[in-house]
Each structure stands twice: as structure tokens, then as C-alpha cells.
Amino acid sequence: MVFEGFALILAVLSLIVALGILIGWFEDLESDSGSQSNPNSQVQLAPQVGVLHRIYNKAISGEPISWGLIGVTSGTVFTVLWYCFKINPVISAVVSCGFAMMVHVSLATSAHFGRTSGVKVFGQPLYLDVVAFNLPLIAAHGFIGATAVVTLSYIFYTSFFRLEGLLGYPIPIPILGLLLGIMAGAIGSSTGDVHYGAERQFQHYPFGEGVPSKNFGHITTKAEAGWRTSADITYFCSRYGGPMAGLCYGSILFLDNIRLLVGNFAGSLMGLLFGVIIIVGLFAINRFLEVTSRRKFGPYQ
Amino acid sequence: MMFDLNLLITVLLLIAVGGVLISLGVFFIPIGGAPAAMATATGVATGCEMITIGAGVTGLFLSATLYNQPLLLVVLAAGVSSAIMMGVTMIAANLILIYGVGAPPAFARKDYDPVTKEPVKPYVTPGTVGHGVLTATYLGGLFGAFLAGIGGALTFSVMYRFTSGAGFWELFTATSQAAPDIAAITLSVITALGAYLINANITAYSIRGVIESWIDPKFEAVPRTLAACFSASLLFGILILLASIAL
């Protein structure tokens, strides 16, 4: 029985990490498909320096706030359906994320219209086919991310009471959705955006350097064939930036929960000590990356 | 219903101390803002409030799970959680910068990395002030997230114990609660999120959005900012206590 209980805990932990990877991954791709967060500064700046583009531009807030909204909307509707109307959690998750997707798409549409009309004086047209082409892409990525957030909140909440506090958090599902969404936004914004902002957005400049301030606004507008759209950007970022954001989110959930488990089994002080060991390990990994990259690339030429 | 005045004042002071710790933590985190996402500036590529809340949330999760443990243990565990989140995020940002953009971590502010004494300036792209997270700023980021996590967890735990009806000494020791008080947890999480937003925002004005951890000259603004955060958190604490008494 002890073995079975342990296997169940490990299974729940692996499910948590898998869902975490999905959240980070699709959160980053959703922000890339709408040019939200940091790279948006360049998309908004481009018409002002004479570069007209066909890229979707929907940022009206930072990613953490936007994803906190998605998380809390879907989490609230999920709780109402599951807890009050006693509907099956799987059906509740799909319905609540469908509702959150409608909120998300209406915000994305009005944000794009507003931001594009803001640069109309510089000659930037509002392409309706860009809106029609990119909205399903944004909605799809947002839907998958929201489903993962709601499922993860449900697992955290129920497993805390089922597994007697060994895993999970005693926080209500709407608030968990808000917190997980904020965390996803913070991670996607600080990791995945670098791949879009520093590489894909300035792809006609040489590879292997940061973007000097004099190039700001001169973003790449031509794709492999024809004009570049947000779908091309999402395709490119789904190869490295998105998966890395997912890996980051999954690693955080994994390391933090494995530390919680160690603390629960071996005492809180051991958990604290294990956390310090993890931090030392992270520092060593970063140092290794820094040293190898400098040796490999050499000074700027 | 009468309230213990000592308890109220202690809760207020601890919330204010939590705010000061969050603000001090933000000074240590290498924050690059939007330019860092274009590899034009060093640090983590997002705003002060965003990365502080992101790191703090991990600590809040843990402090909610350890709701009936001694206060010191809870805040330390939450600080370590926040440091783990920040450490992983900075590694992922460096991985993308190195293998996705092809630039090694470097900054132009100093010729040498203050911790490892290695030359870093030759690796900087001309026209930028650096890119990525170096050893010196990485250490600062870990320590800053630890401090901010402690501050948020302190606000959360003190608020939780107060709203779930703890006495003066139960603020600091292990409590006898057998099951978590979900309503108190909800109110306390929202309080802690508010504390993160308020203090990170005041600090963001002080550092003008970007800072390169402890090697930045803007670090001199610490005493003024901490005083501002202390008074703002005290005011915030009064408002939130009034709201919770009404409940």
C-alpha cells in the first residue's frame, strides 16, 4: 500500500509538470501570435520610422495581467459549473475555457483596432484579412493554455485535500487560476519573448548579436514568401522560444513540488536544505552556460 | 467585538516590513524591461512588477500549504521557492539568448565581472549596453527574489493568521489549525498580491524601470525608496485591516 501511495503521488506530480509545460509553451506562442508584451514596442514603433507591416498587434497590457484575466475568468466559470451545478469537471473545464476564449478574442480584436488606429497618422493601414487570419490562431493558443491552467488549478486544489497536504495548494480555484496565469505571463514575457524580440523580429540583421538601439523599429516585414504575418512568427517561435518557456514553467513546478515532497516526508528543515541545494545547482548551471558560450562565440567582431 | 491593540499594531508593522523587503528585493533583481527582450539591455526581459509578482507567487503557493507551521519557517521556505523560480527563469532566458540569438551574456557598465573578475566588455554588441544575465547579476537576482519572497510570504502569513482569528503569539508560532481556512487564504493572497504591486511599482519609479542589480548606481536610491515603501505599506495595511474587520 505504501508503494501504491507513493506511485500515485509521483503520477500526480508528473501530471502537474506536464500541464505546466503546456501552460508555459502555449502562453508564449499566444503572446507571439499577437505581438503582446515586450516585442510589441517594436511593432508599434515600426510605422513611426516608416516601416509598414502586416503583423497582428494586440497588446493592451503586459502578459501577466492578460493571462491572470484569462485564468481568473475560466477559473470562476469552472468553479460555478463544477462546484455549484455539480457538472463533470472535464465538461466544466471545456465550457469555462470556451467562455474565457470569447472574452480573450473580444479583447484581442478591440486592442488590435485601437493600436492600429493609433498609428494611422504614420500611414499604417488596418488590414481586415490580417484580423480574420490571426484571430483563430490567438483563440486556439489561448484556449489550450486556459484549459491547462484550469486543469492544473483543479488538480492542485483537489490533490491538497485528497493527498492530505502532500501535494497541491489549499487556494480556491479562481485565485489559483489568477496566480498560475500571472506566473505564466511573467515567465513567457521574460524568456520566450527574447526569441521573438531579439531574433525573429530583426531577422534581416546578422545572427549572433544584440539589437543596437539605432535599429529599433526597423523590423523584418518580409517572410520567406511574401509579407510576414504573425503566423510565420508563431511558427518560428514554436521551434525554440515557446518550448523553452514551457520547460522553464515545468522545471519551476517540478523543483518546487519535489522540494515540498521532501519537506513533507523528511521534515521542513530538510525541505529548506534541499531548496538551498537546488539553488546552488541552478547557479552552477548558469555559470557553465556563461563560460561555454563565451568560449564558443568569442569576443564581438 | 473588541480587538487586541497590540495584535493590530504588530500586524500593521509586519505588513510594512514585508513591503520594505519586497522593495529591497526588487533593487537586487536584474530587470531589463522591454529593451532586454531585444538583447539591448541586460537582465530579465520584463517589468519590475511582473517579475516580482511572478517570483512571489511561487512563494505564496508554498506559504499557503504551510499555513499552520511556525512563521519563520514559512517565510524562509517561501523565499527559497521564489529564488528557485527566479533562478530557473534567468537560466531559461540565458539559454534562449545563447542558442536562439547567438550572443553570450555580457554588460558594458564595467570592464570586469565584479564577482568572477573575468573581462566581459569585449563580448558586448556595439550600440547596446549588454545582454543576458551574468554571474554577478545572477547572484543578485537570486538574493532579490529571496528577499521579495520573504516579504510577500510575511504579508500573506500575518494576514492569514489575523483573519483566521489567531492570538498575539500565534502570529509567530505553529498554530493548532487542522484544516486551512479557505476564505482567509483568499483574502490574504489578494493582500499579498496588492503588497507586491504597490511596492514593486514605487520601486519601479525609483529605478526608472530598469536596474542591473547591485552594481547599478541607481542602488543609491535604496534608503529613500524603502522609507516610501514603509509608509505606503503601512497605509495599505490600515485599509486592508479595516476591510477585514468589516468582514
HADDOCK unambig.tbl for C-alpha pairs under 7 A between the chains (distance, minus, plus):
assign (segid A and resid 38 and name CA) (segid B and resid 34 and name CA) 4.63 0.50 0.50
assign (segid A and resid 38 and name CA) (segid B and resid 37 and name CA) 6.22 0.50 0.50
assign (segid A and resid 39 and name CA) (segid B and resid 37 and name CA) 6.89 0.50 0.50
assign (segid A and resid 64 and name CA) (segid B and resid 50 and name CA) 6.41 0.50 0.50
assign (segid A and resid 169 and name CA) (segid B and resid 61 and name CA) 6.21 0.50 0.50
assign (segid A and resid 169 and name CA) (segid B and resid 64 and name CA) 6.44 0.50 0.50
assign (segid A and resid 169 and name CA) (segid B and resid 65 and name CA) 5.34 0.50 0.50
assign (segid A and resid 170 and name CA) (segid B and resid 64 and name CA) 6.40 0.50 0.50
assign (segid A and resid 170 and name CA) (segid B and resid 65 and name CA) 6.26 0.50 0.50
assign (segid A and resid 170 and name CA) (segid B and resid 180 and name CA) 6.85 0.50 0.50
assign (segid A and resid 170 and name CA) (segid B and resid 182 and name CA) 6.96 0.50 0.50
assign (segid A and resid 171 and name CA) (segid B and resid 182 and name CA) 6.58 0.50 0.50
assign (segid A and resid 171 and name CA) (segid B and resid 185 and name CA) 6.59 0.50 0.50
assign (segid A and resid 171 and name CA) (segid B and resid 186 and name CA) 6.80 0.50 0.50
assign (segid A and resid 172 and name CA) (segid B and resid 182 and name CA) 6.91 0.50 0.50
assign (segid A and resid 179 and name CA) (segid B and resid 57 and name CA) 6.29 0.50 0.50
assign (segid A and resid 182 and name CA) (segid B and resid 54 and name CA) 6.23 0.50 0.50
assign (segid A and resid 183 and name CA) (segid B and resid 54 and name CA) 4.45 0.50 0.50
assign (segid A and resid 183 and name CA) (segid B and resid 57 and name CA) 6.78 0.50 0.50
assign (segid A and resid 186 and name CA) (segid B and resid 50 and name CA) 5.59 0.50 0.50
assign (segid A and resid 186 and name CA) (segid B and resid 51 and name CA) 5.51 0.50 0.50
assign (segid A and resid 186 and name CA) (segid B and resid 54 and name CA) 5.28 0.50 0.50
assign (segid A and resid 187 and name CA) (segid B and resid 89 and name CA) 6.56 0.50 0.50
assign (segid A and resid 189 and name CA) (segid B and resid 45 and name CA) 6.77 0.50 0.50
assign (segid A and resid 189 and name CA) (segid B and resid 46 and name CA) 6.01 0.50 0.50
assign (segid A and resid 190 and name CA) (segid B and resid 44 and name CA) 5.64 0.50 0.50
assign (segid A and resid 190 and name CA) (segid B and resid 45 and name CA) 4.40 0.50 0.50
assign (segid A and resid 190 and name CA) (segid B and resid 46 and name CA) 5.18 0.50 0.50
assign (segid A and resid 190 and name CA) (segid B and resid 93 and name CA) 6.70 0.50 0.50
assign (segid A and resid 191 and name CA) (segid B and resid 89 and name CA) 6.81 0.50 0.50
assign (segid A and resid 191 and name CA) (segid B and resid 92 and name CA) 6.05 0.50 0.50
assign (segid A and resid 191 and name CA) (segid B and resid 93 and name CA) 4.48 0.50 0.50
assign (segid A and resid 193 and name CA) (segid B and resid 37 and name CA) 5.98 0.50 0.50
assign (segid A and resid 194 and name CA) (segid B and resid 37 and name CA) 4.43 0.50 0.50
assign (segid A and resid 194 and name CA) (segid B and resid 38 and name CA) 6.32 0.50 0.50
assign (segid A and resid 194 and name CA) (segid B and resid 96 and name CA) 6.79 0.50 0.50
assign (segid A and resid 194 and name CA) (segid B and resid 97 and name CA) 6.82 0.50 0.50
assign (segid A and resid 195 and name CA) (segid B and resid 96 and name CA) 6.27 0.50 0.50
assign (segid A and resid 195 and name CA) (segid B and resid 100 and name CA) 6.01 0.50 0.50
assign (segid A and resid 195 and name CA) (segid B and resid 101 and name CA) 6.74 0.50 0.50
assign (segid A and resid 197 and name CA) (segid B and resid 37 and name CA) 5.45 0.50 0.50
assign (segid A and resid 197 and name CA) (segid B and resid 38 and name CA) 4.91 0.50 0.50
assign (segid A and resid 198 and name CA) (segid B and resid 37 and name CA) 6.13 0.50 0.50
assign (segid A and resid 198 and name CA) (segid B and resid 38 and name CA) 4.07 0.50 0.50
assign (segid A and resid 198 and name CA) (segid B and resid 39 and name CA) 5.70 0.50 0.50
assign (segid A and resid 198 and name CA) (segid B and resid 101 and name CA) 6.52 0.50 0.50
assign (segid A and resid 199 and name CA) (segid B and resid 101 and name CA) 5.55 0.50 0.50
assign (segid A and resid 207 and name CA) (segid B and resid 101 and name CA) 6.64 0.50 0.50
assign (segid A and resid 207 and name CA) (segid B and resid 102 and name CA) 6.56 0.50 0.50
assign (segid A and resid 208 and name CA) (segid B and resid 101 and name CA) 5.60 0.50 0.50
assign (segid A and resid 208 and name CA) (segid B and resid 102 and name CA) 3.95 0.50 0.50
assign (segid A and resid 208 and name CA) (segid B and resid 103 and name CA) 5.06 0.50 0.50
assign (segid A and resid 209 and name CA) (segid B and resid 101 and name CA) 6.86 0.50 0.50
assign (segid A and resid 209 and name CA) (segid B and resid 102 and name CA) 6.43 0.50 0.50
assign (segid A and resid 209 and name CA) (segid B and resid 103 and name CA) 5.27 0.50 0.50
assign (segid A and resid 209 and name CA) (segid B and resid 125 and name CA) 5.86 0.50 0.50
assign (segid A and resid 210 and name CA) (segid B and resid 38 and name CA) 6.64 0.50 0.50
assign (segid A and resid 210 and name CA) (segid B and resid 39 and name CA) 4.54 0.50 0.50
assign (segid A and resid 210 and name CA) (segid B and resid 40 and name CA) 5.67 0.50 0.50
assign (segid A and resid 210 and name CA) (segid B and resid 103 and name CA) 6.74 0.50 0.50
assign (segid A and resid 210 and name CA) (segid B and resid 125 and name CA) 5.84 0.50 0.50
assign (segid A and resid 210 and name CA) (segid B and resid 128 and name CA) 6.92 0.50 0.50
assign (segid A and resid 210 and name CA) (segid B and resid 131 and name CA) 6.83 0.50 0.50
assign (segid A and resid 211 and name CA) (segid B and resid 38 and name CA) 5.76 0.50 0.50
assign (segid A and resid 211 and name CA) (segid B and resid 39 and name CA) 5.85 0.50 0.50
assign (segid A and resid 211 and name CA) (segid B and resid 40 and name CA) 5.47 0.50 0.50
assign (segid A and resid 211 and name CA) (segid B and resid 128 and name CA) 6.92 0.50 0.50
assign (segid A and resid 212 and name CA) (segid B and resid 40 and name CA) 6.06 0.50 0.50
assign (segid A and resid 212 and name CA) (segid B and resid 126 and name CA) 6.76 0.50 0.50
assign (segid A and resid 212 and name CA) (segid B and resid 127 and name CA) 4.39 0.50 0.50
assign (segid A and resid 212 and name CA) (segid B and resid 128 and name CA) 5.04 0.50 0.50
assign (segid A and resid 213 and name CA) (segid B and resid 40 and name CA) 6.87 0.50 0.50
assign (segid A and resid 213 and name CA) (segid B and resid 127 and name CA) 6.10 0.50 0.50
assign (segid A and resid 213 and name CA) (segid B and resid 128 and name CA) 6.60 0.50 0.50
assign (segid A and resid 241 and name CA) (segid B and resid 96 and name CA) 6.70 0.50 0.50
assign (segid A and resid 244 and name CA) (segid B and resid 92 and name CA) 6.52 0.50 0.50
assign (segid A and resid 248 and name CA) (segid B and resid 88 and name CA) 6.22 0.50 0.50
assign (segid A and resid 248 and name CA) (segid B and resid 89 and name CA) 6.13 0.50 0.50
assign (segid A and resid 248 and name CA) (segid B and resid 92 and name CA) 6.01 0.50 0.50
assign (segid A and resid 252 and name CA) (segid B and resid 85 and name CA) 5.58 0.50 0.50
assign (segid A and resid 252 and name CA) (segid B and resid 88 and name CA) 6.54 0.50 0.50
assign (segid A and resid 256 and name CA) (segid B and resid 81 and name CA) 6.30 0.50 0.50
assign (segid A and resid 272 and name CA) (segid B and resid 77 and name CA) 5.89 0.50 0.50
assign (segid A and resid 275 and name CA) (segid B and resid 80 and name CA) 6.19 0.50 0.50
assign (segid A and resid 276 and name CA) (segid B and resid 80 and name CA) 6.97 0.50 0.50
assign (segid A and resid 279 and name CA) (segid B and resid 84 and name CA) 5.94 0.50 0.50
assign (segid A and resid 282 and name CA) (segid B and resid 87 and name CA) 6.21 0.50 0.50
assign (segid A and resid 282 and name CA) (segid B and resid 88 and name CA) 6.89 0.50 0.50
assign (segid A and resid 286 and name CA) (segid B and resid 91 and name CA) 5.80 0.50 0.50
assign (segid A and resid 287 and name CA) (segid B and resid 135 and name CA) 6.49 0.50 0.50
assign (segid A and resid 290 and name CA) (segid B and resid 104 and name CA) 6.78 0.50 0.50
assign (segid A and resid 290 and name CA) (segid B and resid 105 and name CA) 6.42 0.50 0.50
assign (segid A and resid 293 and name CA) (segid B and resid 98 and name CA) 6.65 0.50 0.50
assign (segid A and resid 293 and name CA) (segid B and resid 104 and name CA) 5.45 0.50 0.50
assign (segid A and resid 294 and name CA) (segid B and resid 104 and name CA) 5.58 0.50 0.50
assign (segid A and resid 299 and name CA) (segid B and resid 122 and name CA) 5.12 0.50 0.50
assign (segid A and resid 299 and name CA) (segid B and resid 123 and name CA) 4.44 0.50 0.50
assign (segid A and resid 300 and name CA) (segid B and resid 122 and name CA) 6.09 0.50 0.50
assign (segid A and resid 300 and name CA) (segid B and resid 123 and name CA) 4.98 0.50 0.50
assign (segid A and resid 300 and name CA) (segid B and resid 124 and name CA) 6.46 0.50 0.50
assign (segid A and resid 300 and name CA) (segid B and resid 125 and name CA) 6.29 0.50 0.50
